[in-house]
Amino acid sequence: MKAIIALEDGTIFEGNSFGAEGEVIGEVVFNTQVVGFQEILTDPAYRKQIIAIGYPHVGNVGINDRSNESDSAHASALVIKEYSRIYSNWQAKGSLEDFMKKNKIIGIEGIDTRALTIHIRDNGEMRGVVSTKDFNKESLVNKAKSYEIPDPVSEIKAEGLSTSLGTGKRQEAGKGKQVLINLGANNSTLSKFPDAKIVPYDVKAEKILEKKPEQVIVSGGPGDPRKLTGLIEEVKKLIGKVSLYGIQNGACVLALALGCTVDRMKVGHHGVNHPV
């Protein structure tokens, strides 16, 4: 089946669909790492984003039970050069395409993802739409232009984010002396702080200090940290009272609380991106 991706600046790539069918609009980003497509799709940091993989061959190791970064998929669409319909790995439990169908992730293959990556690198990340039902280019570009990027952190909280490590069960119940402010923490982060008490991003500083932590960690997550104005004000109240540690967007929150400015990069760091 035909599929198309249209960017808000009018750039169009046509290919073939795999995974789920339909249409999604989101921010288009690229990732140039060779492996880790399962981790990327399930990482809350990629929530509602359209992900282009620079490496040309994707899906050959299938999907396993150990590599999820949360209990659900967060990406909206996957854009690749070539999908491997044959997978082989000792851990594999199924194919990437079946996983994408189950989690309603639209896929498009057969396009020059390196050309797309270079275009985004040179022009910056932008909004786009992937569709298997609307092939009117003008219509798709207009949809991309009109898309309002959501507040993904509040969405994650509203949905009650859980991970394979049991974020929901551990909510404020950790036995350690660390408190983790959850902006969309993934399993990799939680595994480093197995005993931390986990609190939501709209927690009050007084509530955190009541727990008498030795350290407060602000996790990574999706979205623009500059919009987390309430959290920034609460973190200001923690400065000088407890050790603070920020991860990815959490580090930006700390910087903003300390009076620094944070500017959005033209092309963000996603995974282990390398210049191309």
N, C-alpha and C positions, 0 to 999 in steps of 0.2 A: 504494500500500500504506500502511496505517495505521502510524504511529509514535507513540511516547509518551516524554516525558521526565518523570521523577519525582525530586524533591529529597528529601533526608533529613528535611526539616521537614514533609513531606506535601504540598507544592505540586506540582500536576500540570499539564502542558501536553500537549495532543494535537494531532497534525498528520499530515503525510504524509512518507513516507520518500523519500530519494534517496541515491545513492551505494551503499555496501555495505549488506547486511542482517545482522541478528543482534542482539547485545546487548553493551553495554559499560558499565562502571562507572568513574567517575572523579571528579575534582574539577571542579566547574562554575565557569567564569570567564567574564567578558565582555570584549569588545574593541569600542570604538566608532569605530575608524578606518574611513574610507570605502573604501579600497583595501588590497590586501596580503594577501588571503586565502591565496594560495599561499605567501607567506613565513611566515604564521602556522602553517599546517599542517605545514610542514617545519622549523620552528625547534625545536631540542631543548629550549628553555625551556618549551615547551607539552607536554612528553612526558606521554602518558596522561591529558591533560586533555580535558574536554568544553567546547568553545568556543562561546559565544553571540555572534553578531555583531549589534551594535546597528543598523548601517546596514541598511535594509530590502531592498536589491536586491543579490544576490551571484551572481557567476558570469559576468557579462556580458563580461568581457575574456578568459575562458578561461585556459588553462594554457600557459606558455611554457618554454623551456629555460634561461632566464637568472635566474629569480626564486627558485629554490630556496635555502633557507638551509642545507640539508644534502642528502645523497644519498637520504634516505628521509623518509617522513612520520612525525611523532611524535605528533600529536594523535589522540585516540580517536574523537571525534565532532564534528560541526559542526551548530550550531543556528541557523537563519536564518528570516527572515520570508518571503522569496520567492526561489526559485532561477530564474535566467535560463537557459532551455534554448537560447537563441540567444546565441552569443558572437561578438564581432567585435573583433579587435585585430591589428595587423600582425605581432606576435610570436607570436600564439597557435598552438599545435600540437595542441590538443585541448580537450575540455570539462572543467570542474571535476568533473562527475559521473563521467566515465570515470576521471579521476585518483583519485577517492575509491574507486571500485570496485577499481582496481588495487592501491591501498594499504590496503584494508580499513578505510576510514574510514566510519562510519555517519553519515548525514545525516538531519535532520528539518527540514522547512519547513512554513510555514503557521501558525506560532504568533506571538504578539505578543512579539517579542524585546525590545522596549522595556520591556514590563511585566516580563519576566524580568530584564532588566538592572536595573531599579529595585528589584525584589525582592532581588536579590543585593546591590545597593548598600546597601540599608537593613538587610539581615540578615547580610551577610557571605558570602564564598564558602563553599560547602558541597559535600558529596558528592552525586552524583546518578547516575542510570542512564538510558540511552537504549536503547529496545528496539523491534524490529519483530516480536517473536514472543511476548512476554509482556505482556498488557494488564491483568493483575490489579494494581490500584493498591496494595493492601496489600503484595503480594509485592514489588513494585518498591521501595517505600519501605523495606521491611525489608532488601533487598539493599543499598540505598544506605547505610543506617545501619551495616551490618556491614562495609562496605568499609574495608580498611586501606590508607592511602596508602603506596605503595612508596617505596623509595630510588632515585630515577631516575638519579642520578649514577653509582652503581655499575652499574646496568643498562646505561647508555651505554658505560661502560668495558668491560664484559663483552662487549658486542656489537661492540666495535671501531669506534666512531663514525668515519665518514668524511664528508667534505664535497666539494662540487664543486671546492674548491680543494686537495683532496688531503691531508687531515689525516693519513691513514694513511701516505702516502708521505713526509710531512714529519716524521714522528715522530722527534724529537730530531735531525733531520738539517739543520735550518735553519742558514744561514751567518751570520745576524745576531748581534748582541750582546744580544738579548732572549730571555727564556725565558717561554713562555706555559703556565700551569698550566690544563689543559683540564677544565673542569667541565661541558662541553657547549657549546663555542664554536660559533657559527654563522658562515656565510660572511661576513657583514658585519663581524664582529670580525676574522676571519683576513685579510681584505683590507686591514685597517689595519696589520697586522703581518706582511707577506708573508715576511720572512726570519727570523721568530722560531722558536726551537727549541721544539717542543711536547712537553710531558710530561704524564703522567696525574695525576689529583688525589691519588693516594696516594704521590706522589714524596716522597723524603726531602730535607730542606734541604741536607744535605751533597752529595747528587747534583746539586742545582741549583748550588751554589757551585763545584763542580768545573768547571762550564762557564764560569765567570768572566763572568757576564752583567753588563751595565750596568743592566738593568732586568728586573724580574720582573712579569709581568702575570697576574692571577688572573681568568680569564674569567667571563662570565655562564653561566647554565645553569639547569636545573630544580631543584625541590625546596626544602627548608628548609636554609639555610646553617648554622643552629645545630647541625645533626646532623653536620656535617663536622668533628668534634672532632679527628681525627687531623691533618687539613690545617691547622686553626687552630694546633695546637701546632708544626707545622713552619714555618708562616709567622712565628711568634714568633721563631724562630731566625734569620730573615732580616732582622728589623728592625734598622736601623742598619748593615747590611752591604751593602745593595743598594737601589736605588730600587724602590719598590713601587707598583703601579697596579692598582686593582680595577674591574671592570665588573659592574654589577648585583649578582648574588649574590656575585661576587668582592669587591666593595666591602664587603659585609656581613662576609665572611670577614676582611678587613683590620681592620674595626672591632672584631670580636670578638677578634682577635689583639692589638689595642691595649688591650684591657680594657673596651671599651664593651659595652653591652647592645643586643641587636637584638630588637625585638618585631614580630610578624607584623601587618601591616595587615589591617583588616577586608576591604578590597577592594584587591588589589594593582594595581600599575601594569603594564599589558599593552599593549605597542605604544605608540600615541599616544593613550591614553585621554583623554577629555574628560568633565567632569562632566555628568550628565544628570538 
